[in-house]
Amino acid sequence: MFKRLTCLIVAATAGALSLSACKILPTPSGDEVDAAAFNPDAMVTEIWTSRVIPYLQAKAASFAEVEAAAKADPEAAGTKYGNPNKQASSPWTYAVTLDGTIVGSNTKSRAATIDVDVDGDGKADARVQFGPAMRGTSLRDSLDFVNFNEFTNQIDFAQYGKAFNTYVDSTVLSKLPREDLEGRTAKVLGAYSTNKGSDLPLVTPAEVEIGPKP
């Protein structure tokens, strides 16, 4: 770590200078400069309205349509409804809309969720993350204009993915009601990744509208 010398220079005599009130301050390393410059929250805020929402609106289809396509051919569905340029090792992620009735909720947990019935049979078809804590990076991963190679390392890329969730919670989810949700309608724009096992598809929302109490 190099040091830089900051001094108050005063004239002592004509033709001679002396140094006083000197401080030794550390010069930031390259890593420290990069860390200070990287602000994932600001990056997400900058593109949210102009790029993220229009992209999701253009790519998304109804949950029933996307889920049927994903089960038939995950790759074709991922190309159509998500990011065809994803990392090879990453699961396919799909932009989706849900329009249905809330049939279950767990809003006491920090990782709150609501269960939504979209086909009217009274059973949940998808689970929507409700914050403040949210799992995964589905919003980031659905965007075809986000490229891992543009980030310094995996840590920065992961922080960028989490910044989407943080933004949604602070601007959307934190303003929604959290009590007496069952029976209300829910309209959601978001994204979810390939589902494994018998768990409900877990949708990370970008926009949510909760209807009035029935």
Order of alpha helices (4+ residues) and beta strands (2+ residues): beta-beta-alpha-alpha-alpha-beta-alpha-alpha-beta-beta-beta-alpha-alpha-beta-beta
